[in-house]
Amino acid sequence: MLLEVDGHQVRRMRGCRGFSGAQFARMARISPKTLRRVELNRGPVLRKTARKIGAALEVDPRTFARAISRRPA
């Protein structure tokens, strides 16, 4: 499932905790490229990725993400 993520909120939360992008990407077990994509709001994010980011921030992913409704093709 894909989620719409507020990347700006993720970046603010990361910054408030004092982590650089590279440090946080390692903590969240995602690539720095993926983190940049998320923080710049460059498209939807896999639920798994949102969970990893939420775990690293110690918050529920629903704090910064919401499901994208599936529309009939």
N, C-alpha and C positions, 0 to 999 in steps of 0.2 A: 504494500500500500504506500502511496505517495502522500506526503504532507507538505503543506504550505508553511514555511518557517519565517518568522520575523528575524531576519539576519542581523538587523540593527540592534535588536534587543539582545541577541546572543553576544554580539560584540561588546555591548555595554556591560553585560553581566560578567563576561570574561575579563574585561578591563578593570572592573571593580574588584576583582579577585587578584589583580596584579599579574596576570599571566600574559606572556607574549603569545603571538599566534602559533609559533613553532612549539612552545611548551604545551600549550593547550591541546594542539593537535595530537601530540604524543599521549597526553593524559586521556584524551577521548578515544584514542586508538583509531584515528582517522588521518588521512593525508593532509598536509598543509594546503594542498590544492583544493581539496574538498571543503576545508574550513573556509578558505577565501570565497569559494563559490556560495557557501551558505551565508556568510556574513554580507556578501554583496547582493543577496536575493536573486541569484541567477538560476531560478527554476525550482521545481519541487525537490524534496529530499526524501529518501527512503526512511521508513519508520525506524528501521534498525539504526540508521545514522542519527536520527533525532534522539533515540534512546541513549546512544553513546554520549552525545553532547549533554543531554540532561543529567546523566550519571556523573559526568565530569564536573558539571556545575552544581551537582547535588540538589537538583530541582526536578519536578515532574515535567516531562517534555511538553505537556499541554500548556505550560507557562508561555512558551514561545512558538508553538506549532498547532496547526489544526488540519484535520483531514480534508482532502480535496474531494468534493462530491463527484461520484462517477456518473457521467451523463451517457445516455444511450448513443451509440454510434450512428 
